[in-house]
Amino acid sequence: MDIEDLAQRVSAGERRALARAITLVESGRADHRAQAADLLAALPQDKQALRIGLSGTPGVGKSTFIESFGMMLIRKGLRVAVLAVDPSSSRSGGSILGDKTRMDLLSREKNAFIRPSPSQTHLGGVARRTREAVRLCEAAGFDVVLIETVGVGQSETVVAEMSDLFLLLLAPAGGDELQGVKRGIMEMADIILINKADGDLKPAATRTCADYAGALRLLRKRPQDPEGYPCAMTVSALEESGLETAWEAMEKLTAWRREHDFWDRTRATQARYWFTEDVKQRLLARLQEPEAKAALEALSDEVAAGEADPSVAAQAFVDRLGG
Amino acid sequence: MDIEDLAQRVSAGERRALARAITLVESGRADHRAQAADLLAALPQDKQALRIGLSGTPGVGKSTFIESFGMMLIRKGLRVAVLAVDPSSSRSGGSILGDKTRMDLLSREKNAFIRPSPSQTHLGGVARRTREAVRLCEAAGFDVVLIETVGVGQSETVVAEMSDLFLLLLAPAGGDELQGVKRGIMEMADIILINKADGDLKPAATRTCADYAGALRLLRKRPQDPEGYPCAMTVSALEESGLETAWEAMEKLTAWRREHDFWDRTRATQARYWFTEDVKQRLLARLQEPEAKAALEALSDEVAAGEADPSVAAQAFVDRLGG
């Protein structure tokens, strides 16, 4: 594979080259990993997209929202990429993006690019691959990269760690319940969007929005937020209402953060975080190499048979691994 | 430190030597780690205690239960050690065992040994240290090792992975609610104990017990369980009632598992698990060594400044680490 050529074609915004490049970074093969590193190193570092993380449990209308919101951005002349982080997708096949037909219009737009979650059960692996895919989309000149997650396990944290903005999409709740949204997730959100503010559900959506706005006011003020953020608002992905207002809120927040130096600082912190995570992953990946794996299994048998203490055997193994 | 001598004194059941040995395995210092490995290797491998994991949130009467249950075992002529896994203890100081005075009688018994959780925020570290402390207690001839946890984060899983039996201690619930016990934790439990079956709370305890018994019957049958297990029963740690019945249930289950080869098989599986975990921890610990740490920080600065891609820098770092 000609990596230089691929890097150039990705940078020129060719969608097929982008798809191929993502397939490369998703591969676990050692030679592919080396090629992927070369590819990433060959890409220009100067293009930045707005990375928007989007979390919402199944049933809140996430794919409809992405479709409507994405089409609105396309109409504004922006290029939109959609990626997914779903560590469960290999087991359940449950990723929304596994089914592109649910984003019928967007998937046919030449200025849109939709990519399902890499199928892998290990969140760390999905995270690294998705982050590299984000970089590829940026190099390919996309203006907005939407990173969606269904919020299984720690996946919201993973997505928030690679996003400039984090959106939480919710459905109208009955009564004044706060849908059991974990406090930690609330604290990650920059904007909470109550979807389905249409038809019969509109009053419930308005009430739910007020509840969340109240809850957000109780959270400690974060340095990266201007007055009035984080905020809650209603949208209807179905009727395509509220989307402009939501986009304005995102643009305003982004502009403020750029101006007050939080944009660069957050990206730098995130880059450090991913670098450290990546080092750990690669270090642990050594245990999967054939020789190490065989030695590990042999020692594991001794430990299971009670012939060696786990700690003592572990020390011996790591010493032997050298380095 | 004379490790041979320490190993002998631990094996002779000297409590002060045991305390000193646990302090050694809890230390993070490299020279102490090496000595700890020597110590563990020098211990006899043939003594086994009954390892009982005990989980329960604050307020269910865990320390009172340990006191009453432990004293009952002592009266039976058994030697009882109590250890804790509490990854939050260094932050909150919240470990029950941090306050030995709450187990007033037990802490004064010469056949009892109580040790609070090693103070560390990292669950992996706490887990390894606790598992090594269990081994030391076994070598010191304790018959029962109780490993308690308040169930923060993944700590129940950690404790279950080092236990022969796993107990879940609960308080009586109002109405027919199941106290929001996570399904995963229910599935780990061998015996659910509803505490505080005394005074005004007795009817509620009986009802809660029936609710859990019903819920347990809905779970899939596990191969390691004889007929009638997992089970739920009421106890009163305060009035010391139900404890004999609970102990009989534990003995019966243990005997069945020994007879049907599940005891050895579970221990072998656990030993494999801990060996693998320990290898990973030790591998990652290399990143904390001065030279690696300095190199990591320098590269991290480059990554944060946008001069290098996180993946590319990570690959370069791991290559340089060698091995």
Chai-1 contact restraints between the chains, C-beta under 6 A:
chainA,res_idxA,chainB,res_idxB,connection_type,confidence,min_distance_angstrom,max_distance_angstrom,comment,restraint_id
A,A37,B,V312,contact,1.0,0.0,6.0,A-B,restraint_1
A,A37,B,Q315,contact,1.0,0.0,6.0,A-B,restraint_2
A,L40,B,D309,contact,1.0,0.0,6.0,A-B,restraint_3
A,L40,B,S311,contact,1.0,0.0,6.0,A-B,restraint_4
A,L40,B,V312,contact,1.0,0.0,6.0,A-B,restraint_5
A,A41,B,V312,contact,1.0,0.0,6.0,A-B,restraint_6
A,Q45,B,G306,contact,1.0,0.0,6.0,A-B,restraint_7
A,E132,B,S311,contact,1.0,0.0,6.0,A-B,restraint_8
A,A268,B,A304,contact,1.0,0.0,6.0,A-B,restraint_9
A,A271,B,V303,contact,1.0,0.0,6.0,A-B,restraint_10
A,A271,B,A304,contact,1.0,0.0,6.0,A-B,restraint_11
A,A271,B,P310,contact,1.0,0.0,6.0,A-B,restraint_12
A,R272,B,S300,contact,1.0,0.0,6.0,A-B,restraint_13
A,R272,B,A304,contact,1.0,0.0,6.0,A-B,restraint_14
A,W274,B,P310,contact,1.0,0.0,6.0,A-B,restraint_15
A,F275,B,S300,contact,1.0,0.0,6.0,A-B,restraint_16
A,F275,B,V303,contact,1.0,0.0,6.0,A-B,restraint_17
A,F275,B,P310,contact,1.0,0.0,6.0,A-B,restraint_18
A,F275,B,A313,contact,1.0,0.0,6.0,A-B,restraint_19
A,F275,B,A314,contact,1.0,0.0,6.0,A-B,restraint_20
A,D278,B,P310,contact,1.0,0.0,6.0,A-B,restraint_21
A,D278,B,S311,contact,1.0,0.0,6.0,A-B,restraint_22
A,D278,B,A314,contact,1.0,0.0,6.0,A-B,restraint_23
A,V279,B,A314,contact,1.0,0.0,6.0,A-B,restraint_24
A,V279,B,F317,contact,1.0,0.0,6.0,A-B,restraint_25
A,K280,B,L284,contact,1.0,0.0,6.0,A-B,restraint_26
A,R282,B,A314,contact,1.0,0.0,6.0,A-B,restraint_27
A,R282,B,V318,contact,1.0,0.0,6.0,A-B,restraint_28
A,L283,B,L283,contact,1.0,0.0,6.0,A-B,restraint_29
A,L284,B,K280,contact,1.0,0.0,6.0,A-B,restraint_30
A,S300,B,R272,contact,1.0,0.0,6.0,A-B,restraint_31
A,S300,B,F275,contact,1.0,0.0,6.0,A-B,restraint_32
A,V303,B,A271,contact,1.0,0.0,6.0,A-B,restraint_33
A,V303,B,F275,contact,1.0,0.0,6.0,A-B,restraint_34
A,A304,B,A268,contact,1.0,0.0,6.0,A-B,restraint_35
A,A304,B,A271,contact,1.0,0.0,6.0,A-B,restraint_36
A,A304,B,R272,contact,1.0,0.0,6.0,A-B,restraint_37
A,G306,B,Q45,contact,1.0,0.0,6.0,A-B,restraint_38
A,D309,B,L40,contact,1.0,0.0,6.0,A-B,restraint_39
A,P310,B,A271,contact,1.0,0.0,6.0,A-B,restraint_40
A,P310,B,W274,contact,1.0,0.0,6.0,A-B,restraint_41
A,P310,B,F275,contact,1.0,0.0,6.0,A-B,restraint_42
A,P310,B,D278,contact,1.0,0.0,6.0,A-B,restraint_43
A,S311,B,L40,contact,1.0,0.0,6.0,A-B,restraint_44
A,S311,B,E132,contact,1.0,0.0,6.0,A-B,restraint_45
A,S311,B,D278,contact,1.0,0.0,6.0,A-B,restraint_46
A,V312,B,A37,contact,1.0,0.0,6.0,A-B,restraint_47
A,V312,B,L40,contact,1.0,0.0,6.0,A-B,restraint_48
A,V312,B,A41,contact,1.0,0.0,6.0,A-B,restraint_49
A,A313,B,F275,contact,1.0,0.0,6.0,A-B,restraint_50
A,A314,B,F275,contact,1.0,0.0,6.0,A-B,restraint_51
A,A314,B,D278,contact,1.0,0.0,6.0,A-B,restraint_52
A,A314,B,V279,contact,1.0,0.0,6.0,A-B,restraint_53
A,A314,B,R282,contact,1.0,0.0,6.0,A-B,restraint_54
A,Q315,B,A37,contact,1.0,0.0,6.0,A-B,restraint_55
A,F317,B,V279,contact,1.0,0.0,6.0,A-B,restraint_56
A,V318,B,R282,contact,1.0,0.0,6.0,A-B,restraint_57
A,L321,B,G323,contact,1.0,0.0,6.0,A-B,restraint_58
A,G322,B,G323,contact,1.0,0.0,6.0,A-B,restraint_59
A,G323,B,L321,contact,1.0,0.0,6.0,A-B,restraint_60
A,G323,B,G322,contact,1.0,0.0,6.0,A-B,restraint_61
A,G323,B,G323,contact,1.0,0.0,6.0,A-B,restraint_62
